[in-house]
Amino acid sequence: MSATRAYLFAHPAKHSLSPAMHNAALHALGIDARYEAREVSPKILGSALEGLRTSGAWGANLSIPHKEHALEWLDHVDDAARAIGAVNTVVVRDAALHGFNTDGLGFMRSLEQAGLMSVAGLEVLLLGAGGAARGVGYALRAAGARVAIWNRTYARAVQLAAELELEAVSDANLQSKVRAAQLLVNTTAVGLEDTRSSPLPDGLLPDDGWVCDIVYRPLETKLLRDAAQAGLQTIDGLGMLVHQGALALEKWLGAQGIAGKPDASVMRAAALERLGKA
Ligand code: ATR
């Protein structure tokens, strides 16, 4: 049995697609190592991270609910992760813990893969102001998009907009902002395991352009179904998951001096199979 070199620390961890995705990529590269999901509660996050230092592990991915809390345990946090306020990838180098955030860049890669090559100057509307919106909003702004945020709880949109230097959208302005959006991104939990709910009121969609949902269970959410029916271009949420994973694996391999680049299409196929839709 190959040694486990990379982990997912999450709570809950058992429904994660990451082990299937990473193990498929490692296998395709011919690298003798495994990725394993560990059930880690907030109480034991510190000891789980400490344990990485001397275990021979390459590092770990962090998911709900650890991304924000992990920062205090790390020796170094890169600038983007610090600005986002969340770490999803820990790399062990010389027994030191380095934190990164590959969610934002993973999201940008998923846009490119779908054919949206540049967001510079694009009018973007983000729905939601939670943890996921932070990484996405940061990356879009860094790439030159004009980003506005609407959230059910307006005060959270105002807070995040102030932190990331974006625009907050009130309920009164939602309709005009949606219609004018060239890219609309759902980062809320609405539509998760629910095929009948959309974060947008019935009948309201952008006039033209792209609609992306970072929810990937189901792969085609009501928002994406409505958008496709209206003739808009759609981007599903599996792309962000796959590319944040590929970027994390790239970092671990790079730190180890192991040659090879993870194949995102192999990772997507494995994730799809795990989702039961291969
Ligand atoms: P995550 O880290 O996944 O982004 P989160 O920080 O709990 O999770 O944020 C969830 C987001 O989904 C928030 O923007 C939340 O809106 P509120 O700030 O108003 O809570 C949004 N959300 C969750 N359920 C929602 C619903 N039924 N309608 C609209 N927005 C919802």
Residues whose N, C-alpha, C, O or C-beta is under 5 A from the ligand:
A	BS01	ATR	G128 A129 G130 G131 A132 A133 N151 R152 T153 R156 T187 T188 A189 V190
